[in-house]
Amino acid sequence: MFGLLHLSTYDWNFAQVLLVIAFARSPFTLATLRSDSIYSGYFIHLAYDWIAFLSYILTHD
């Protein structure tokens, strides 16, 4: 369901949305399942987003 919220970002390409979101989500899901806590997946997702955000900010004018 979450992946479908990104449809406009991927020009309404359902296959790309489902594959890209599923692939990108894998580490977060694995961390959640291994630790039996949603917080580990949340914090890994947060770190991933901040790294991506900061790298963008630092490399663009």
Backbone as XML, in Angstrom:
<?xml version="1.0"?>
<chain id="A" units="angstrom">
  <residue number="1" name="MET">
    <atom name="N" x="0.826" y="-1.195" z="0.000"/>
    <atom name="CA" x="0.000" y="0.000" z="0.000"/>
    <atom name="C" x="0.872" y="1.262" z="0.000"/>
  </residue>
  <residue number="2" name="PHE">
    <atom name="N" x="1.933" y="1.239" z="0.817"/>
    <atom name="CA" x="2.823" y="2.391" z="0.897"/>
    <atom name="C" x="3.459" y="2.684" z="-0.458"/>
  </residue>
  <residue number="3" name="GLY">
    <atom name="N" x="3.871" y="1.647" z="-1.154"/>
    <atom name="CA" x="4.493" y="1.817" z="-2.465"/>
    <atom name="C" x="3.569" y="2.491" z="-3.459"/>
  </residue>
  <residue number="4" name="LEU">
    <atom name="N" x="2.294" y="2.194" z="-3.378"/>
    <atom name="CA" x="1.334" y="2.786" z="-4.301"/>
    <atom name="C" x="1.183" y="4.294" z="-4.102"/>
  </residue>
  <residue number="5" name="LEU">
    <atom name="N" x="1.538" y="4.791" z="-2.935"/>
    <atom name="CA" x="1.487" y="6.230" z="-2.695"/>
    <atom name="C" x="2.565" y="6.977" z="-3.486"/>
  </residue>
  <residue number="6" name="HIS">
    <atom name="N" x="3.534" y="6.227" z="-4.031"/>
    <atom name="CA" x="4.620" y="6.825" z="-4.803"/>
    <atom name="C" x="4.374" y="6.760" z="-6.309"/>
  </residue>
  <residue number="7" name="LEU">
    <atom name="N" x="3.188" y="6.414" z="-6.726"/>
    <atom name="CA" x="2.913" y="6.250" z="-8.153"/>
    <atom name="C" x="3.209" y="7.502" z="-8.969"/>
  </residue>
  <residue number="8" name="SER">
    <atom name="N" x="2.833" y="8.655" z="-8.480"/>
    <atom name="CA" x="3.078" y="9.876" z="-9.259"/>
    <atom name="C" x="4.569" y="10.151" z="-9.420"/>
  </residue>
  <residue number="9" name="THR">
    <atom name="N" x="5.375" y="9.756" z="-8.443"/>
    <atom name="CA" x="6.820" y="9.942" z="-8.527"/>
    <atom name="C" x="7.415" y="9.130" z="-9.670"/>
  </residue>
  <residue number="10" name="TYR">
    <atom name="N" x="6.855" y="7.964" z="-9.936"/>
    <atom name="CA" x="7.364" y="7.065" z="-10.965"/>
    <atom name="C" x="6.497" y="7.082" z="-12.222"/>
  </residue>
  <residue number="11" name="ASP">
    <atom name="N" x="5.859" y="8.205" z="-12.492"/>
    <atom name="CA" x="5.018" y="8.379" z="-13.682"/>
    <atom name="C" x="3.971" y="7.276" z="-13.849"/>
  </residue>
  <residue number="12" name="TRP">
    <atom name="N" x="3.375" y="6.872" z="-12.767"/>
    <atom name="CA" x="2.270" y="5.914" z="-12.739"/>
    <atom name="C" x="2.650" y="4.538" z="-13.288"/>
  </residue>
  <residue number="13" name="ASN">
    <atom name="N" x="3.916" y="4.163" z="-13.161"/>
    <atom name="CA" x="4.398" y="2.860" z="-13.595"/>
    <atom name="C" x="4.293" y="1.890" z="-12.405"/>
  </residue>
  <residue number="14" name="PHE">
    <atom name="N" x="3.238" y="1.071" z="-12.405"/>
    <atom name="CA" x="2.960" y="0.178" z="-11.275"/>
    <atom name="C" x="4.094" y="-0.801" z="-11.016"/>
  </residue>
  <residue number="15" name="ALA">
    <atom name="N" x="4.619" y="-1.417" z="-12.068"/>
    <atom name="CA" x="5.676" y="-2.420" z="-11.895"/>
    <atom name="C" x="6.917" y="-1.791" z="-11.274"/>
  </residue>
  <residue number="16" name="GLN">
    <atom name="N" x="7.299" y="-0.638" z="-11.756"/>
    <atom name="CA" x="8.483" y="0.020" z="-11.219"/>
    <atom name="C" x="8.284" y="0.398" z="-9.752"/>
  </residue>
  <residue number="17" name="VAL">
    <atom name="N" x="7.126" y="0.915" z="-9.429"/>
    <atom name="CA" x="6.843" y="1.289" z="-8.041"/>
    <atom name="C" x="6.943" y="0.071" z="-7.131"/>
  </residue>
  <residue number="18" name="LEU">
    <atom name="N" x="6.284" y="-0.999" z="-7.507"/>
    <atom name="CA" x="6.270" y="-2.176" z="-6.649"/>
    <atom name="C" x="7.653" y="-2.800" z="-6.520"/>
  </residue>
  <residue number="19" name="LEU">
    <atom name="N" x="8.411" y="-2.846" z="-7.602"/>
    <atom name="CA" x="9.749" y="-3.434" z="-7.551"/>
    <atom name="C" x="10.741" y="-2.535" z="-6.816"/>
  </residue>
  <residue number="20" name="VAL">
    <atom name="N" x="10.747" y="-1.254" z="-7.104"/>
    <atom name="CA" x="11.693" y="-0.340" z="-6.473"/>
    <atom name="C" x="11.415" y="-0.219" z="-4.982"/>
  </residue>
  <residue number="21" name="ILE">
    <atom name="N" x="10.182" y="-0.018" z="-4.625"/>
    <atom name="CA" x="9.836" y="0.122" z="-3.207"/>
    <atom name="C" x="10.113" y="-1.184" z="-2.460"/>
  </residue>
  <residue number="22" name="ALA">
    <atom name="N" x="9.775" y="-2.314" z="-3.051"/>
    <atom name="CA" x="10.022" y="-3.607" z="-2.395"/>
    <atom name="C" x="11.513" y="-3.837" z="-2.194"/>
  </residue>
  <residue number="23" name="PHE">
    <atom name="N" x="12.320" y="-3.514" z="-3.198"/>
    <atom name="CA" x="13.759" y="-3.697" z="-3.088"/>
    <atom name="C" x="14.355" y="-2.755" z="-2.046"/>
  </residue>
  <residue number="24" name="ALA">
    <atom name="N" x="13.942" y="-1.500" z="-2.076"/>
    <atom name="CA" x="14.472" y="-0.510" z="-1.138"/>
    <atom name="C" x="14.021" y="-0.801" z="0.293"/>
  </residue>
  <residue number="25" name="ARG">
    <atom name="N" x="12.895" y="-1.404" z="0.444"/>
    <atom name="CA" x="12.323" y="-1.687" z="1.766"/>
    <atom name="C" x="12.924" y="-2.934" z="2.424"/>
  </residue>
  <residue number="26" name="SER">
    <atom name="N" x="13.579" y="-3.784" z="1.669"/>
    <atom name="CA" x="14.088" y="-5.056" z="2.177"/>
    <atom name="C" x="14.949" y="-4.940" z="3.435"/>
  </residue>
  <residue number="27" name="PRO">
    <atom name="N" x="15.959" y="-4.059" z="3.485"/>
    <atom name="CA" x="16.773" y="-3.981" z="4.707"/>
    <atom name="C" x="15.971" y="-3.573" z="5.943"/>
  </residue>
  <residue number="28" name="PHE">
    <atom name="N" x="14.987" y="-2.701" z="5.743"/>
    <atom name="CA" x="14.182" y="-2.253" z="6.878"/>
    <atom name="C" x="13.309" y="-3.390" z="7.403"/>
  </residue>
  <residue number="29" name="THR">
    <atom name="N" x="12.746" y="-4.149" z="6.479"/>
    <atom name="CA" x="11.905" y="-5.280" z="6.869"/>
    <atom name="C" x="12.726" y="-6.360" z="7.547"/>
  </residue>
  <residue number="30" name="LEU">
    <atom name="N" x="13.895" y="-6.666" z="7.010"/>
    <atom name="CA" x="14.760" y="-7.679" z="7.624"/>
    <atom name="C" x="15.187" y="-7.281" z="9.033"/>
  </residue>
  <residue number="31" name="ALA">
    <atom name="N" x="15.530" y="-6.021" z="9.222"/>
    <atom name="CA" x="15.910" y="-5.546" z="10.558"/>
    <atom name="C" x="14.753" y="-5.667" z="11.532"/>
  </residue>
  <residue number="32" name="THR">
    <atom name="N" x="13.564" y="-5.329" z="11.068"/>
    <atom name="CA" x="12.376" y="-5.436" z="11.921"/>
    <atom name="C" x="12.103" y="-6.880" z="12.300"/>
  </residue>
  <residue number="33" name="LEU">
    <atom name="N" x="12.202" y="-7.790" z="11.341"/>
    <atom name="CA" x="11.931" y="-9.203" z="11.618"/>
    <atom name="C" x="12.994" y="-9.817" z="12.519"/>
  </residue>
  <residue number="34" name="ARG">
    <atom name="N" x="14.264" y="-9.488" z="12.292"/>
    <atom name="CA" x="15.342" y="-10.060" z="13.111"/>
    <atom name="C" x="15.295" y="-9.574" z="14.546"/>
  </residue>
  <residue number="35" name="SER">
    <atom name="N" x="14.968" y="-8.321" z="14.750"/>
    <atom name="CA" x="14.966" y="-7.770" z="16.102"/>
    <atom name="C" x="13.616" y="-7.927" z="16.790"/>
  </residue>
  <residue number="36" name="ASP">
    <atom name="N" x="12.610" y="-8.312" z="16.023"/>
    <atom name="CA" x="11.242" y="-8.431" z="16.538"/>
    <atom name="C" x="10.751" y="-7.093" z="17.116"/>
  </residue>
  <residue number="37" name="SER">
    <atom name="N" x="11.210" y="-6.008" z="16.479"/>
    <atom name="CA" x="10.808" y="-4.673" z="16.905"/>
    <atom name="C" x="10.736" y="-3.759" z="15.686"/>
  </residue>
  <residue number="38" name="ILE">
    <atom name="N" x="9.682" y="-3.003" z="15.605"/>
    <atom name="CA" x="9.528" y="-2.071" z="14.485"/>
    <atom name="C" x="10.515" y="-0.913" z="14.593"/>
  </residue>
  <residue number="39" name="TYR">
    <atom name="N" x="11.034" y="-0.668" z="15.791"/>
    <atom name="CA" x="11.941" y="0.456" z="15.986"/>
    <atom name="C" x="13.253" y="0.300" z="15.232"/>
  </residue>
  <residue number="40" name="SER">
    <atom name="N" x="13.780" y="-0.891" z="15.129"/>
    <atom name="CA" x="15.037" y="-1.068" z="14.397"/>
    <atom name="C" x="14.850" y="-0.747" z="12.921"/>
  </residue>
  <residue number="41" name="GLY">
    <atom name="N" x="13.772" y="-1.205" z="12.321"/>
    <atom name="CA" x="13.474" y="-0.862" z="10.942"/>
    <atom name="C" x="13.252" y="0.629" z="10.765"/>
  </residue>
  <residue number="42" name="TYR">
    <atom name="N" x="12.600" y="1.223" z="11.728"/>
    <atom name="CA" x="12.340" y="2.667" z="11.692"/>
    <atom name="C" x="13.650" y="3.461" z="11.722"/>
  </residue>
  <residue number="43" name="PHE">
    <atom name="N" x="14.553" y="3.099" z="12.635"/>
    <atom name="CA" x="15.800" y="3.851" z="12.764"/>
    <atom name="C" x="16.722" y="3.642" z="11.567"/>
  </residue>
  <residue number="44" name="ILE">
    <atom name="N" x="16.723" y="2.456" z="10.981"/>
    <atom name="CA" x="17.509" y="2.226" z="9.774"/>
    <atom name="C" x="16.926" y="3.040" z="8.617"/>
  </residue>
  <residue number="45" name="HIS">
    <atom name="N" x="15.627" y="3.079" z="8.519"/>
    <atom name="CA" x="14.972" y="3.885" z="7.484"/>
    <atom name="C" x="15.293" y="5.368" z="7.689"/>
  </residue>
  <residue number="46" name="LEU">
    <atom name="N" x="15.244" y="5.821" z="8.922"/>
    <atom name="CA" x="15.559" y="7.209" z="9.240"/>
    <atom name="C" x="17.002" y="7.542" z="8.853"/>
  </residue>
  <residue number="47" name="ALA">
    <atom name="N" x="17.937" y="6.666" z="9.198"/>
    <atom name="CA" x="19.340" y="6.890" z="8.845"/>
    <atom name="C" x="19.517" y="6.909" z="7.330"/>
  </residue>
  <residue number="48" name="TYR">
    <atom name="N" x="18.874" y="5.992" z="6.632"/>
    <atom name="CA" x="18.953" y="5.934" z="5.172"/>
    <atom name="C" x="18.440" y="7.232" z="4.549"/>
  </residue>
  <residue number="49" name="ASP">
    <atom name="N" x="17.304" y="7.712" z="5.024"/>
    <atom name="CA" x="16.732" y="8.951" z="4.488"/>
    <atom name="C" x="17.637" y="10.147" z="4.759"/>
  </residue>
  <residue number="50" name="TRP">
    <atom name="N" x="18.196" y="10.222" z="5.962"/>
    <atom name="CA" x="19.065" y="11.348" z="6.299"/>
    <atom name="C" x="20.361" y="11.314" z="5.509"/>
  </residue>
  <residue number="51" name="ILE">
    <atom name="N" x="20.924" y="10.140" z="5.293"/>
    <atom name="CA" x="22.136" y="10.031" z="4.478"/>
    <atom name="C" x="21.845" y="10.485" z="3.053"/>
  </residue>
  <residue number="52" name="ALA">
    <atom name="N" x="20.739" y="10.040" z="2.495"/>
    <atom name="CA" x="20.360" y="10.452" z="1.143"/>
    <atom name="C" x="20.107" y="11.956" z="1.084"/>
  </residue>
  <residue number="53" name="PHE">
    <atom name="N" x="19.404" y="12.473" z="2.053"/>
    <atom name="CA" x="19.091" y="13.901" z="2.105"/>
    <atom name="C" x="20.359" y="14.739" z="2.227"/>
  </residue>
  <residue number="54" name="LEU">
    <atom name="N" x="21.223" y="14.380" z="3.163"/>
    <atom name="CA" x="22.448" y="15.148" z="3.368"/>
    <atom name="C" x="23.392" y="15.053" z="2.178"/>
  </residue>
  <residue number="55" name="SER">
    <atom name="N" x="23.489" y="13.888" z="1.571"/>
    <atom name="CA" x="24.358" y="13.765" z="0.399"/>
    <atom name="C" x="23.835" y="14.624" z="-0.746"/>
  </residue>
  <residue number="56" name="TYR">
    <atom name="N" x="22.545" y="14.717" z="-0.899"/>
    <atom name="CA" x="21.961" y="15.573" z="-1.927"/>
    <atom name="C" x="22.268" y="17.050" z="-1.625"/>
  </residue>
  <residue number="57" name="ILE">
    <atom name="N" x="22.037" y="17.435" z="-0.394"/>
    <atom name="CA" x="22.256" y="18.838" z="0.011"/>
    <atom name="C" x="23.727" y="19.224" z="-0.164"/>
  </residue>
  <residue number="58" name="LEU">
    <atom name="N" x="24.636" y="18.340" z="0.189"/>
    <atom name="CA" x="26.061" y="18.658" z="0.130"/>
    <atom name="C" x="26.630" y="18.644" z="-1.283"/>
  </residue>
  <residue number="59" name="THR">
    <atom name="N" x="25.944" y="17.984" z="-2.215"/>
    <atom name="CA" x="26.479" y="17.891" z="-3.574"/>
    <atom name="C" x="25.768" y="18.788" z="-4.577"/>
  </residue>
  <residue number="60" name="HIS">
    <atom name="N" x="24.737" y="19.502" z="-4.153"/>
    <atom name="CA" x="23.997" y="20.394" z="-5.056"/>
    <atom name="C" x="24.027" y="21.819" z="-4.530"/>
  </residue>
  <residue number="61" name="ASP">
    <atom name="N" x="24.037" y="22.744" z="-5.444"/>
    <atom name="CA" x="24.068" y="24.154" z="-5.062"/>
    <atom name="C" x="22.751" y="24.633" z="-4.561"/>
  </residue>
</chain>
